[in-house]
Amino acid sequence: MSSPPSPAHSKSRHPLISVIAIALGSFSVVVAEFVPVGALPQISSGLGVGEGTAGLLVTLPAVVGAIAAPAATVLMRHLDRRLAIIGLTALIAISCGLSAVAPDFTTMLLSRLLLGLSIGGVWATSVSAAARLVPARIVHTASSIVFGAIAVGSVVSVPSSSLIAAHLSWQATFAGAAAVAVLAVLVQIVVIPKIPAADRVTMAHFRPLLRSLPANIILLVVFLSVFAQFSGYTFIVPYLQDVTLLSAGAASGLLLGYGALTIVGNFGGGALLGRSIRGTVATTLVISVAGFLALSAGGTVTALVCVGLALWGLSWGNLPVAEQHWLYAFGQNKFSPEAVNATFTSVVQAAVAAGSLLSGVAVNAAGIRSSAILGTVASGIACLIALVFMVASARRITKPEPGVGVGVAEAAVPEEKRVAAVD
């Protein structure tokens, strides 16, 4: 899915610095999206709502982001990507600033709605814009930097917001997220060059993707695996404190370790993708299931919970990258790159919303531990569907049939030649 060098590249003297500036915006949106996870107990008591209800602060922006991703891709098709990225990052700062001073839960939800608009746009444009800033030979480096920033954001957001909320206030966590976004905007204004829109997407570009059976199966696996992640992750702080009976400091320490392992998984898994996309996806999903099983079964057994978090962190660090490459490999030269990116983003955000919402319902009905159990079940189903689909795809490659859907012909190409650049 690579594209020829764009005019943007020739205008950037230091393209990797520009990529880092885009990555900083991605980092800030992840921090802003998941700050409530670490401060959930304090937000719940401070605004007078249950912890399950407070989980809506993760659900709402994800719902809006799922809608905004394809809409933003179409609406911004004529807009310079530099202006789009700067404007969307500024919207993060505004949302977090409003959250920091929100007097009640309703106002907080409205501020999070604004964040959802930014989430959809940032996720749908950042990776492809970064890829267009660099020569074709290092497109993978550019996309890895952006995904790495997302991984680091998930590392920093929850444990840091947990510590800040415990020692200062939950309002301070949002103020800190706003400051990160403001810094990102300033850096982007200085170093990002013009990035003219290259793939001018209309709604028609989404139809081939949505009509492809292989693509839809992969998107179902993406949905279930992300659903599993945020079923457990939205309530991980209450789980560690109320079920495993850890102190706030100990819980934050474990989450920092979890976050560090997501970074290891991100870059280690990226290296494995060049060898086998399907093998990397399958291995990552199996590790994810093992991590969820250990976490949900662990409960008060701290050692087992630690093992679960370690496996979970390693798998999640690589899973979004691996699944996106899997989707690109099946759709190479068949689908619009930005349509694929926007659809992937939309499915991810829909899964974040569904996972946090349904786990919130489960928590309110059956207690905190139910969130980890729900994640375990969804992760297991995702792994099963993926493995069955891979076996079926391998058989079709051996015996091709006329009229098979998009992806079978692509799968016949050696995988190392189908690892796709993001734009």
C-alpha positions as CSV (number, residue, x, y, z in Angstrom):
1,M,0.0,0.0,0.0
2,S,3.0,2.3,-0.4
3,S,2.7,5.5,-2.3
4,P,5.3,7.5,-4.3
5,P,7.1,10.2,-2.5
6,S,4.9,13.2,-2.1
7,P,5.7,16.9,-2.5
8,A,5.7,17.1,1.3
9,H,8.9,15.2,1.5
10,S,10.9,17.6,-0.6
11,K,9.9,20.5,1.6
12,S,11.0,18.9,4.9
13,R,14.7,19.2,5.6
14,H,14.4,16.8,8.6
15,P,11.5,14.5,7.8
16,L,12.0,12.3,10.9
17,I,11.7,15.3,13.2
18,S,8.4,16.2,11.5
19,V,7.3,12.6,12.0
20,I,8.1,12.9,15.7
21,A,6.0,16.0,15.9
22,I,3.1,14.1,14.4
23,A,3.8,11.3,16.8
24,L,3.6,13.7,19.7
25,G,0.1,14.6,18.7
26,S,-0.8,10.9,18.6
27,F,0.8,10.5,22.0
28,S,-1.3,13.4,23.4
29,V,-4.6,12.0,22.1
30,V,-3.9,8.6,23.7
31,V,-3.0,10.3,27.0
32,A,-6.2,12.3,26.9
33,E,-8.3,9.4,26.0
34,F,-7.2,7.1,28.8
35,V,-6.4,9.6,31.6
36,P,-9.8,8.8,33.2
37,V,-8.9,5.1,33.5
38,G,-6.1,5.9,36.1
39,A,-8.2,8.4,37.9
40,L,-11.5,6.5,37.8
41,P,-12.0,6.1,41.6
42,Q,-11.4,9.8,42.3
43,I,-13.6,11.0,39.4
44,S,-16.3,8.6,40.5
45,S,-16.3,9.9,44.1
46,G,-15.6,13.6,43.1
47,L,-18.5,13.8,40.7
48,G,-20.9,11.5,42.7
49,V,-21.3,8.7,40.1
50,G,-20.6,5.0,40.3
51,E,-17.4,3.6,38.8
52,G,-19.3,1.8,36.1
53,T,-21.0,5.1,35.1
54,A,-17.7,6.9,35.2
55,G,-16.5,4.5,32.6
56,L,-18.6,6.5,30.2
57,L,-15.8,9.0,30.1
58,V,-13.9,6.4,28.0
59,T,-17.0,5.1,26.2
60,L,-18.3,8.4,24.8
61,P,-15.2,9.8,23.1
62,A,-14.6,6.3,21.6
63,V,-18.2,6.3,20.1
64,V,-17.7,9.7,18.7
65,G,-14.2,8.8,17.4
66,A,-15.7,5.7,15.6
67,I,-18.1,8.0,13.7
68,A,-15.5,10.8,13.2
69,A,-12.8,8.7,11.6
70,P,-14.4,8.0,8.3
71,A,-16.3,11.3,8.3
72,A,-13.1,13.3,8.9
73,T,-11.3,11.4,6.2
74,V,-14.0,12.4,3.7
75,L,-14.6,15.9,4.9
76,M,-10.8,16.7,5.1
77,R,-10.0,15.2,1.8
78,H,-9.0,18.6,0.3
79,L,-7.3,19.9,3.5
80,D,-3.6,20.2,4.0
81,R,-2.8,17.4,6.5
82,R,-0.5,19.8,8.4
83,L,-3.5,22.1,9.2
84,A,-5.7,19.1,10.0
85,I,-3.2,17.6,12.4
86,I,-2.5,20.9,14.2
87,G,-6.2,21.7,14.5
88,L,-7.1,18.3,15.8
89,T,-4.3,18.4,18.4
90,A,-5.5,21.8,19.5
91,L,-8.9,20.3,20.0
92,I,-7.4,17.8,22.4
93,A,-6.0,20.7,24.6
94,I,-9.4,22.4,24.6
95,S,-11.2,19.2,25.6
96,C,-8.8,18.4,28.4
97,G,-8.9,22.0,29.7
98,L,-12.7,21.9,29.9
99,S,-12.5,18.5,31.7
100,A,-10.1,19.9,34.3
101,V,-12.7,22.6,35.3
102,A,-15.9,20.6,34.8
103,P,-18.2,21.2,37.7
104,D,-20.4,18.1,37.1
105,F,-20.6,14.8,35.2
106,T,-22.7,16.2,32.4
107,T,-20.2,18.9,31.6
108,M,-17.4,16.4,31.8
109,L,-19.2,14.2,29.2
110,L,-19.6,17.2,26.9
111,S,-15.9,17.9,27.1
112,R,-15.1,14.3,26.3
113,L,-17.4,14.5,23.3
114,L,-15.0,17.1,21.8
115,L,-12.2,14.8,22.4
116,G,-13.9,12.1,20.4
117,L,-13.9,14.4,17.4
118,S,-10.2,14.7,17.7
119,I,-9.6,11.0,18.3
120,G,-11.3,10.0,15.1
121,G,-9.4,12.6,13.0
122,V,-6.0,12.1,14.6
123,W,-6.1,8.3,14.2
124,A,-7.3,8.5,10.7
125,T,-4.7,10.9,9.4
126,S,-1.5,10.7,11.5
127,V,0.0,7.5,10.3
128,S,-0.6,8.1,6.6
129,A,0.7,11.7,6.9
130,A,3.8,10.6,8.7
131,A,4.5,8.0,6.0
132,R,4.3,10.7,3.3
133,L,7.0,12.8,4.9
134,V,9.8,10.2,4.5
135,P,11.4,8.4,1.6
136,A,9.8,5.1,0.7
137,R,12.6,3.0,2.1
138,I,11.9,4.2,5.7
139,V,8.1,4.4,5.6
140,H,8.0,1.5,8.1
141,T,10.2,3.6,10.4
142,A,7.8,6.5,10.3
143,S,4.8,4.4,11.0
144,S,6.6,2.6,13.8
145,I,7.5,6.0,15.4
146,V,3.8,7.0,15.4
147,F,2.6,3.6,16.7
148,G,5.5,3.7,19.3
149,A,4.2,7.1,20.5
150,I,0.7,5.5,20.9
151,A,2.2,2.7,22.9
152,V,4.2,5.1,25.1
153,G,1.0,7.1,25.6
154,S,-0.8,4.1,26.9
155,V,2.1,3.4,29.2
156,V,2.2,6.9,30.6
157,S,-1.5,7.8,30.8
158,V,-2.9,5.3,33.3
159,P,-0.2,5.0,35.9
160,S,0.7,8.7,35.9
161,S,-3.0,9.8,36.2
162,S,-3.4,7.2,39.0
163,L,-0.5,8.7,40.9
164,I,-1.5,12.4,40.2
165,A,-5.1,11.7,41.2
166,A,-4.0,10.0,44.4
167,H,-1.6,12.7,45.5
168,L,-3.1,15.9,43.9
169,S,-6.5,15.7,42.3
170,W,-8.3,14.1,39.3
171,Q,-8.6,17.7,37.9
172,A,-4.8,17.9,37.8
173,T,-4.6,14.8,35.6
174,F,-6.7,16.5,32.9
175,A,-4.6,19.7,33.3
176,G,-1.5,17.7,32.6
177,A,-3.0,16.1,29.5
178,A,-4.0,19.6,28.2
179,A,-0.4,20.8,28.8
180,V,1.0,17.8,26.7
181,A,-1.4,18.7,23.9
182,V,-0.4,22.4,23.9
183,L,3.2,21.4,23.7
184,A,2.4,19.1,20.8
185,V,0.6,21.9,18.9
186,L,3.6,24.3,19.4
187,V,6.1,21.7,18.1
188,Q,3.8,20.8,15.1
189,I,3.5,24.5,14.1
190,V,7.3,24.9,14.0
191,V,8.4,21.6,12.3
192,I,5.6,20.1,10.2
193,P,5.7,21.1,6.5
194,K,2.7,21.3,4.2
195,I,1.3,17.9,3.5
196,P,-1.2,18.2,0.6
197,A,-4.0,15.6,0.6
198,A,-3.0,12.8,-1.8
199,D,-5.7,10.2,-1.5
200,R,-8.9,12.2,-1.8
201,V,-11.4,9.8,-0.3
202,T,-15.1,9.7,-0.9
203,M,-17.6,7.3,0.6
204,A,-17.3,5.3,-2.6
205,H,-13.8,4.3,-1.6
206,F,-15.1,2.5,1.5
207,R,-17.5,0.1,-0.5
208,P,-14.9,-2.4,-1.8
209,L,-13.5,-2.8,1.7
210,L,-16.8,-3.2,3.4
211,R,-17.9,-5.8,0.7
212,S,-14.8,-7.9,1.2
213,L,-15.4,-11.0,3.3
214,P,-11.8,-11.5,4.3
215,A,-11.5,-7.8,5.3
216,N,-14.7,-8.0,7.4
217,I,-13.5,-11.2,9.2
218,I,-10.2,-9.4,10.0
219,L,-12.1,-6.4,11.2
220,L,-14.3,-8.6,13.4
221,V,-11.1,-10.0,15.0
222,V,-9.8,-6.4,15.5
223,F,-13.1,-5.5,17.1
224,L,-13.2,-8.4,19.5
225,S,-9.5,-8.1,20.5
226,V,-9.8,-4.4,21.2
227,F,-13.2,-5.0,23.0
228,A,-11.4,-7.5,25.2
229,Q,-8.6,-5.0,25.9
230,F,-10.8,-2.2,27.1
231,S,-13.2,-4.5,28.9
232,G,-10.4,-5.2,31.3
233,Y,-8.3,-2.0,31.0
234,T,-11.1,0.5,31.7
235,F,-11.4,-0.9,35.3
236,I,-7.9,-2.2,35.8
237,V,-7.1,0.3,38.6
238,P,-10.2,-0.6,40.7
239,Y,-9.4,-4.3,39.9
240,L,-5.9,-4.1,41.3
241,Q,-7.0,-2.0,44.3
242,D,-10.3,-3.7,45.2
243,V,-9.8,-7.3,44.0
244,T,-6.1,-7.8,44.2
245,L,-6.0,-5.5,47.3
246,L,-2.9,-3.5,46.2
247,S,-2.2,0.0,47.4
248,A,-2.4,2.9,44.9
249,G,1.4,3.1,44.7
250,A,1.7,-0.7,44.1
251,A,-1.0,-0.6,41.4
252,S,0.7,2.3,39.6
253,G,4.0,0.4,39.7
254,L,2.5,-2.7,38.2
255,L,0.8,-0.6,35.5
256,L,4.2,1.1,34.7
257,G,5.6,-2.4,34.3
258,Y,2.7,-3.4,32.1
259,G,3.3,-0.2,30.0
260,A,7.0,-0.9,29.6
261,L,6.1,-4.3,28.3
262,T,3.7,-2.9,25.7
263,I,6.6,-0.9,24.3
264,V,8.7,-4.1,24.1
265,G,5.8,-5.8,22.4
266,N,5.4,-2.9,20.0
267,F,8.9,-2.8,18.7
268,G,9.6,-6.5,19.1
269,G,6.5,-7.4,17.2
270,G,7.3,-4.9,14.5
271,A,10.5,-6.8,13.8
272,L,8.5,-10.1,13.6
273,L,6.0,-8.7,11.1
274,G,8.7,-8.7,8.4
275,R,8.9,-12.5,8.7
276,S,5.3,-13.5,8.9
277,I,2.2,-11.3,9.4
278,R,-0.2,-14.2,10.1
279,G,2.3,-15.9,12.4
280,T,2.8,-12.7,14.4
281,V,-1.0,-12.0,14.7
282,A,-1.7,-15.6,15.8
283,T,1.1,-15.7,18.4
284,T,0.1,-12.3,19.7
285,L,-3.6,-13.3,20.1
286,V,-2.6,-16.6,21.9
287,I,-0.4,-14.6,24.3
288,S,-3.3,-12.2,24.9
289,V,-5.7,-15.0,25.8
290,A,-3.1,-16.4,28.2
291,G,-2.7,-13.0,29.9
292,F,-6.4,-12.5,30.3
293,L,-6.8,-15.9,31.8
294,A,-4.1,-15.4,34.3
295,L,-5.5,-11.9,35.2
296,S,-9.1,-13.0,35.6
297,A,-8.2,-16.2,37.5
298,G,-5.6,-14.5,39.6
299,G,-7.9,-12.3,41.7
300,T,-6.2,-12.0,45.1
301,V,-3.1,-14.0,44.0
302,T,-0.7,-11.1,43.2
303,A,1.9,-13.3,41.5
304,L,-0.6,-14.7,39.0
305,V,-2.0,-11.2,38.4
306,C,1.5,-10.0,37.7
307,V,2.1,-12.8,35.1
308,G,-1.3,-11.9,33.5
309,L,-0.3,-8.2,33.3
310,A,3.1,-9.1,31.8
311,L,1.6,-11.3,29.0
312,W,-1.2,-8.8,28.4
313,G,1.2,-6.0,28.0
314,L,3.5,-7.8,25.6
315,S,0.5,-8.8,23.4
316,W,-1.3,-5.5,23.4
317,G,1.9,-3.6,22.5
318,N,2.0,-5.4,19.2
319,L,-1.6,-6.4,18.5
320,P,-3.0,-3.2,16.9
321,V,0.1,-2.9,14.6
322,A,0.0,-6.5,13.6
323,E,-3.7,-6.5,12.9
324,Q,-3.5,-3.4,10.8
325,H,-0.7,-4.9,8.7
326,W,-2.8,-8.0,8.4
327,L,-5.7,-6.0,7.0
328,Y,-3.4,-4.0,4.6
329,A,-1.9,-7.2,3.3
330,F,-5.2,-8.6,2.3
331,G,-6.3,-5.4,0.7
332,Q,-3.0,-4.4,-1.1
333,N,-3.8,-2.6,-4.4
334,K,-7.5,-3.2,-3.8
335,F,-8.5,-0.6,-1.3
336,S,-7.8,3.1,-0.7
337,P,-5.1,3.3,1.9
338,E,-6.9,6.2,3.8
339,A,-10.2,4.3,3.6
340,V,-8.5,1.3,5.2
341,N,-6.9,3.5,7.8
342,A,-10.2,5.3,8.6
343,T,-12.2,2.0,8.8
344,F,-9.6,0.4,11.0
345,T,-9.7,3.4,13.3
346,S,-13.5,3.4,13.3
347,V,-13.6,-0.3,14.3
348,V,-11.0,0.2,17.0
349,Q,-12.9,3.1,18.6
350,A,-16.2,1.3,18.3
351,A,-14.6,-1.6,20.2
352,V,-13.2,0.7,22.8
353,A,-16.7,2.2,23.3
354,A,-18.4,-1.2,23.4
355,G,-15.7,-2.8,25.7
356,S,-15.8,0.1,28.3
357,L,-19.6,0.4,28.1
358,L,-20.4,-3.3,28.5
359,S,-17.8,-3.8,31.2
360,G,-19.3,-0.8,33.0
361,V,-22.7,-2.5,32.9
362,A,-21.1,-5.8,34.1
363,V,-19.2,-4.0,36.9
364,N,-22.4,-2.3,38.1
365,A,-24.3,-5.6,38.1
366,A,-21.7,-8.1,39.2
367,G,-18.6,-6.3,40.5
368,I,-15.2,-5.3,39.3
369,R,-13.9,-8.8,38.6
370,S,-16.5,-9.3,35.8
371,S,-14.6,-6.8,33.6
372,A,-11.6,-9.1,33.4
373,I,-13.8,-12.1,32.8
374,L,-15.6,-10.3,29.9
375,G,-12.2,-9.5,28.4
376,T,-11.1,-13.1,28.7
377,V,-14.1,-14.4,26.8
378,A,-13.8,-11.8,24.0
379,S,-10.1,-12.4,23.6
380,G,-10.7,-16.1,23.4
381,I,-13.3,-15.7,20.7
382,A,-11.1,-13.3,18.7
383,C,-8.2,-15.8,18.8
384,L,-10.4,-18.7,17.7
385,I,-11.9,-16.8,14.7
386,A,-8.5,-15.6,13.6
387,L,-6.9,-19.1,13.7
388,V,-9.8,-20.7,11.9
389,F,-9.7,-18.0,9.2
390,M,-6.0,-18.4,8.8
391,V,-6.3,-22.1,8.3
392,A,-9.1,-21.6,5.8
393,S,-7.1,-19.0,3.9
394,A,-4.1,-21.3,3.7
395,R,-6.3,-24.0,2.1
396,R,-7.7,-21.6,-0.5
397,I,-4.2,-20.5,-1.4
398,T,-3.3,-24.2,-2.1
399,K,-6.4,-24.7,-4.1
400,P,-7.6,-21.4,-5.6
401,E,-11.2,-21.2,-6.6
402,P,-12.7,-18.9,-9.2
403,G,-14.6,-15.9,-7.8
404,V,-13.1,-15.9,-4.4
405,G,-13.2,-12.7,-2.4
406,V,-10.6,-10.0,-2.2
407,G,-7.6,-11.2,-0.3
408,V,-7.1,-14.7,-1.6
409,A,-5.1,-13.7,-4.6
410,E,-3.2,-11.3,-2.4
411,A,-2.5,-14.1,0.1
412,A,-0.8,-16.2,-2.6
413,V,2.0,-13.6,-2.7
414,P,4.8,-14.3,-0.2
415,E,4.1,-12.5,3.0
416,E,7.4,-10.7,3.1
417,K,6.4,-9.0,-0.1
418,R,3.0,-8.1,1.2
419,V,4.0,-6.3,4.3
420,A,2.4,-3.0,3.5
421,A,3.4,0.6,4.2
422,V,0.6,2.5,5.6
423,D,0.1,5.0,2.8
